[in-house]
Amino acid sequence: MRLFPRTSLFAACATLLALGLAGPAALSASASPTPEKTVAKHAKKKNRGATVNQVKVPVLPAALRAAGGMQPDKPQPYAKLTSVGTRDYGMVGVTWRKRTGNAQTKVWVRTQTNHRWSRWTRLDVDDDGNGGTRWGTEGLWIGHADGVSAVVKTVGGRAPRDIRIVLVNPGAGPAVAKLPSTLKHGTVTGATGARGSSVSFASATSLTGALAADPATATAKKKSPASASSPYYTAQPTIITRAQWGAQANKPCDSPQVSSRTLGVVIHHTAGSNSYTAAQSAAIMRATQAYHMNGRGWCDIGYNYLVDRYGQIFEGRNGGVDQMVRGAHAGNFDVNTYAAGISMMGNFQVAKPPAALRKAVIRLVGWRLGTFYLSPRGKYKLDGHTFNRIEGHRDVYLSGLRPATSTDCPGKYAYAWLNGKYGLRYQVARYLAHYNTPPKRKMLALGTAVTGAVYMGEYRTAGGRKVIMDNGEILSKPGLGPARWVTGAIRTKYDAAGAEGSVFGFPTADATTTGTVTTQTFEHGSIAFDSATGVYTTNPVV
């Protein structure tokens, strides 16, 4: 997000003054205003408390465009429209017909609150690379406003068509309790594993070493590659669920909705206000989802997770917080499929990410990468291009992969933290330095040639631990010896019975094969399969 530039040349322009109170001075129309009935037909799409209003932006006549009627340093809206829908709104964005406009499309907005107009703010154009019905900008969180003005410009190529300004009132959602004063205790706020597993959390000291390496508080001790306080297991941090922040039901998303593996994470910022309260964060979530669904035509909110400046982590796109749910955040379908999108609430082009936010992001990224057994300093290849496991949104474009979005996201101060010598990657590596669980040791012993990639990261369940791989499952439980591998026909029967929650319990040994019969023992019985006959023998009988 940037302030309106002092010098710039553009070939085509469109502009709007809309909603609520008039601007600082009444504007005479140099073209016929958009008829009220045209405006109204786009109004009042509801989102469980959120109200979305869409207003068409009239395009300047060709003569004015050719004459340079819009000066870059003095954007002068040429038409005035009366209020439609709700007077008060919290988020604004601009959209246009899909496959019109180009990479040179530029958008600025200013907003009015209590008769006072803001400065012009540049909105990043955001191509989802993932379907949807309309292209457009990121949504900008204002908080409360009752007037808006927008300028849309482009150079060459196809000009944007059917331009609309989208205004979202988030409404009143369910109450979300304030996060406890310390993030280190990881108290649950309703999150569960996709397979119904219980969720457990890291110790109170688990972030101390990682945060000691924070550039804002670091000392010479940060040169140590490991931290004595990094946890044995990086458990899922506190996550505020969709039900708690008031999400609307998502629409069916295109396949694949869940990827077979996780390759990394992409860090974003929302580019909105940095001065919201902790209580407003749920409203930002509702407004963002409403803008993505009702303004952009996406099936759901684009990000997998969002983190506010107070350290609250919110569940984003529906499908399970512990799976690789394909999002709409990176501007490229394949990156969206294999990398989780984590968006920091705020504009970190103009301000540094606060300590509470950084702390929460370390825990969130550490959990995602740690439980999928991925190195935060590692790299991966996708479509012939190389990415860091922890990447910024802009890096997707800079990699050369196309399509992708040219953007400053997540902002220069976020990039200073992300790419710094002792920045985010280093801090997550310290957080994961002592991750050493029985399932991870078993996976390393077997090798990915046997197990395949991690499908669902390691989690605690029924008194033990489990990780789901492409080719099987690794389970362990205290008192039963090392972790065990369950695969093939035995896995099929075991899962059908209810896996570790069934009458069989946890495996006590790996499977053995004698002739055509494969047998595996469990806490409370056994499963045998004869490959020659296709017959199972179980004890107890199921």
N, C-alpha and C positions, 0 to 999 in steps of 0.2 A: 504494500500500500504506500503511495507516494503523494506528496502535495502536487498541485497543478503546476506544470513546468512553465518557465518564463518564456522560452522560445521553442517553437515547434511548428511544422507545416503539415497540414492534412488536406486531403482531397474531398472528403465527403463528411457531412456532419448531421447529427440529429440531436434534438434537445427537448427537455420537458420541465415545466414547473407544475407540481401537482400536490394535492392533498392539503386539507386543513386550512390554516391561516395563510394569507397572502404573504409574499416575500417582503423584503425591506422596502421595496417600492413597487407600486402596481405596474404591471407590464402591459403595454398595448400589443395586441396580436398583429403580426404581419402575415399570418395565414389563418385559415379557419381552424378553430380548435377542434380536437377530437370530439365527436358527438357524445353526449353523456350515455346514450344507450350502448354505444360501442365500448365505452369504458366499463359500464356496469356488467356486461356479459362475461367479463373476466374476473369479477369480484366474488369475494366471500366463499372461497373453498376452505372447508373446515378440517382441522387436524387435532381432534381431541382437546379442544381448548384453544388451539392456535387458529388464527384467522389470516388467510392469505389473500391479498388484493393485487391484481395485476392491471396495469394501466398502459395503454399503447402510447408510444413516444412518436409524435409526428415528425416527419423528416423535412428538413429545410427545402424550399423550392430550389431547383437547379440554378436559377440565377443568383441566389444568395450563396450557394455553395461555390459557384465559379468565381464570385466576387470576393471570396474569403470572408463572408459575413460573420464567421465565428473566430474571434481572436483568441489564440491559445491562453493568453494571460488575462483575458476578460471574457469569460464564457457568458453569453447573454441569451438566456432562454427567451424564445419568441412567442410562447403561447402559455396561457393561464388556464388551468382546469380546476373545477370545483371539487370538493371532497367527495370521495367515493368509499364505501365500506367503512372500516374503522378509522377514526381520527388518529388514534394513538398507535404507533408501531414501534417494534424494537429492532428489526433487521431489515436491510435493504439490499437488493441485488438487481442486476440488469441482465435480461436474456434476449435472445433473438432466434430466428428460425435456424434449425440445424442445417449445417453445410452451407451457410452463408457467412459473410465476414471472413477474416483471415487472421494470420498471426499479428498483423499490424492494427487490429481493432483495439482502440483505447477507450476507456470509460472512466469518467469522473463523476462523483456525486457530492452534493453538500446537503445538509439537513437542517431543519428548523425546529427549535424547541423553545417554547414560551417567547415567541417573537424574535428570537436571536438565531442568526444563521451561522453555521460552522464554516470553516475554510473548505476549499475543494480538496477532495481526497481521491486518489487514484485507486481503482479496484483492479486487482489482477484478473485477467481473463483465465478461465478455468475450463479446459476441454477435458471432459471425463474420460475420453478414450474408451468408453464402455457403454455405448448406447444412450438411453435417455431420448427425450423428444426435442429438447432445446439446448443450444449452447449459451454460454453466458459467463458471468463473473462469479467470484467468490461472494458469499453473503457477508455483509458488513454489520456487525452488532453495534447498535447505537445506544440501546437501553430504552429511551423514551424520546419520541419525536412526533411532530404533527405537521411537518412540511418537508418537501424534498425537491431538489433540482438535479438534473442529470445531463451530461454531455457525452455523446458517443461519436467517435471519429474513426476514420480508417484511411489508409493509403493504398491505392491500387487494389487489384483483385476484385472479388465480389463483395460489395457492401453488405452489411448485415440487414436482413429483412425482418419485418414484423417485430420491431424492437419493443420490448415491454420493460417497465420498471416494476419490480416485485417487492411488496411491502408485507412484512410478517409481524403480526401481534402474537406473541407466544401464549397468551392466555394464562390461566391459573392451572397449574398441574398439581399432582400430589406433593405433599410436603416431604422434603428430603432432609433428614437430620444432618446437622453440621458434623463434618468429619472430626474425630477426636483430635485433641491438641497435638498429639504425636502420631506421625505416620508409621512409626517403627513397629507398632504392635499388630498391625494388619488385621483389625477386626473385620468380620464379614458383614457385608450389606446385602446379602441375598444371592450372591453369585454361587452357582453350582456347576459341576462339570457337565459336559454335554450328555454324558451317559448316566447322569444322576448321582455322580460321586460327590462325597462331601469335600469341602475345601479347607485346607489348613494353611498356616502362615508362618513367615520367618520370625526369628527371634528379635527382641527389642534392639539388639546391638548390630543387626545384620547390615546396616548401611553405614556404620561409623567409618570404616576404612575407605569405602568408596567415596564418601563425601569429604573425607580428609583431602582427597585429591582434587576437589572442586577448585577451579582457579580463583574463586572468590575467597576461599578460606584455606588454601593449600599451604603446606610447609615443606621443608626439605625432605620430610619423611615420604612424600608422595612418589619418590623415585623407586621405592620398593615395588616389585611387580605383583605382590600378593598382599592381602590383608588378613591379619589374624582373626578379624571379626566377620569375614565373608562367610556366608552360611553353607552348611553341609548340603542344603537343598533350598533353592530359590522358589519359595512357595508363591502362589498367586496373591498379589496384593489386594487390598480393599478395592472393590469395583462396584460402583452404583449402577444398579440394573436398569434396563429399559422401563420396566414397570415403575420403578421408583422415580425416574425423572419425567415420566408421563409420555412415553413414545406412543405414536399411533401405530396401528398394525401396518406392517410393510406389505407391498404388493409382491407378487411372485417375481423373483429375479431370474435372469437368464442363467443357463448352465455354463460352466460348473458353478454351483452356489458355494460348494466347499472344495478346496483344492486337496490333492493327495499329499501335499508336502508344504512346508514353510521354508523359504529361502532367506528371508531377512525382514527388515522393517524399514519403512519410509517415514521420515519425520516431517511434519507440516506445522504451520501456524494458521489460525483462522483469520489473521489480519484485521481483527476487530478491536474493540476498546480494550485498554489495559486497566481500566478503573472500575470494573464491575465488582459487585460484592459476591461473597461465597453463596449467598442465597439466590443470586441471579443466575448461577451457572446452569441450573436445571432448565431455566427459561431459554438460555442460549442453546441448549441441546434441542428443545422443542422447536425453536425458531429455525435452527440449522436443518433439522429433519424436514420441516415443512417447506423450507426453501428448496431443498434438494428434490423432494417428491413432487410438490405442487408447482414449483417454479421451473425446475429443470426436467421434470418428467422421469426422474430416477425411481428405482423400485424401493429405495430406502435411503437413509443417511449414508453418505459416502465413506466416512471414516470407520475404522474398526474400533478405535478408542479415541476419547478426547480427555485431556488433562487440563484442569484449570490452575490459575495462579496460586491457589491455596493448597494444591496437592490432591484435590479430589479427582479420581479417575472414573470416567463414565463409559459404560458399555455403548458401543456404537451400533454398527450394522448387525441385524438379527442373524442368528445361526449358531450361537455358542461362543463364549469368550475364549474357550480353550481349543478352538479349531481354526484353521486357516480359511476364514470366510472371505470370499472374493468381494472386494470393495470397489469404490469408484473414487479414487483420490490421486492417482499418479499420472493420469493422462495416457496410460498405456494398458491395454487389456491384460497382457501377460504379467506385467509388474503388479497390477491389481490382483491378479490371481494368486501369485506366489509370495507377495510381501505385504505384511500388515501395515495399514496406515494409522499412524498415531499423530493426532493434531493437538498442538498446544494452544489453548485459548488465549489470544492476545495478538498484538502486533510486535513482532520481534525484529522488525526492520528499524524500529524507532526506540526500542527499550530492551534491556537485558532480561532474559527469563529469570524470574525470582527463584530463590533457593528452594522453597516448598515445591514448586513445579519441577525443578531439576531433580529433586529427591524422588518424587513420584515417578518421573520418566525413567530414572535409573532402575527402580524396582520393577516397573512394567516391562521395560526392554529386557532386563535381566531375567525375569520370569519367562518371557516369550522365547528368548534365545537359549537360556539355560536348560529349560525343560525339553527343548527340541535338540539339545546337544550340539548347538552351533556356537562357534567362536565369534565374539563381538568384533574381533579384529580381522575376521576372515573375509573372503570374497566369494562370489558365485558368478556363474555365467548364465546369461539368458538371451536367447536369440542372437548369439554371437557377440554380445556386449558384456563387459565386466562391471560388477557392482560390489560395493562394500555391503557387508551384512547390515550395517546401520548406515543408511543413506538419507540425504536430504532430497526434498521434492525437486529442486532445481537440478540436482545431479542426474536425475533420470534423463532430462533433456540434454545435459552436457555430455552424457555417455555416447550420444549419437543415435540412440534408439529412437525410432519413429513408428507411430505418432507419439508425441510427448508435448508437454506444455512448457513454453518459455516463461519463466517466472522467477521472482526473487525468493519465493517460499523456501524455507521457513524464516527468512529474514537474516540480515547480516550479523546480528548479535547471536542468534541461534546458531548460525554457521561457525562463529568464532568458538562457541562452546562445543559444537559437534566435531569440528576439525582440529581443535587445539591439541597440542601434545599431551596434555593432561585433561582432555575434554571428555565428552560423553563416551566414546569408545573405550578410552582408558579406564574410566570410572566403572563402566559395566564389566570390563575385564577383571577389575579388582573385586567387584561384587561376586563374580562367578569363580574366583580363583580356587575356592575350596569345595566346589560342587563335586561330590563324589559319592553317589548313591549306588546300591546294589544293581538296580536296573541299568544305570549308565555303564557300570563295569561289565555287565553281561553283554550289553550291546557292543562295547569295544572289543570284547573277547570274540564274539561271533563275527563281527564285521558287517558292513552294510551290504556286501555281496550276498549274505545270507538273510539279513533282516529286512533289507530295503530301507527306505527313508522313514523318518518319524512321521506318522500321520496325526497322532494326537499326543502332545507333550506329556511328560511324566506327571502323575498326580497321585495323591493319597486316596485310598479307597478301602473301606472295610477293614481297617487296621493294618493295611499294607500299602504297597506302591505298585503302580502299573504304568506302562508306556505302550502305546499301540503303534506298531510298525506296519509297513506295507504288507509284509509277508507273515506277520504273526504278532504275538503279544509277549512282553516280558513282565513277570510279576515277582514280587518278593514280599515276605512277611517276617518280622522278627521271630526268631526261634525256629524257623524252618530251613535255615541254611542259606546258601547263595540264591540269587535270583534265578528263575527258571524260564525257559522258552517254550511257548505253546504255539503250535503251528499246524498247518495242513488239516487233515480230516479230524484230528483230535480237537483242534481249535473250533472247527465248525460245530461239533457236538457240544463242546464246553460252553461256547457263547450262546447256543440255542437254549441251554439249560439255565443260563443266567450268570455264567462265568464265576468270578470270585464270590458273588453274592448267592450262589446256588448251593445245593446240598453238597457239592464237591469241595467248595472252599478253594484255597490257594494250592498251586502245584507244589509237590515236595521233591520232585526230580524231573529231569528232562525225559522226553519220550525215548523208549528203546524199541528196536525192531528185531523180531525173530521170524525169519521166513517172510510170510506175507502179513504178519500181524504186528501192528504198532501199538504199544501200551504206554500210558502215562499215569503215574500215581498222584493223588491229591490228598489234602488233609483228611477228607472223610470218604475216600473211595478211589475208584480208578475208572478210566475209559480205555477201551481197546477197539481197534478197527482192523478188519481183515480186508486188505485191498483186493484179494482174489474174489471174495464174495460180496463185498460192499456192506457187510454186516457189522454193526456196533455191538459190543458187549460192555455194559456199564454196571458198576457196583457203587452205590445202590442202583436199582433199575430205574431209569427215567424214560 
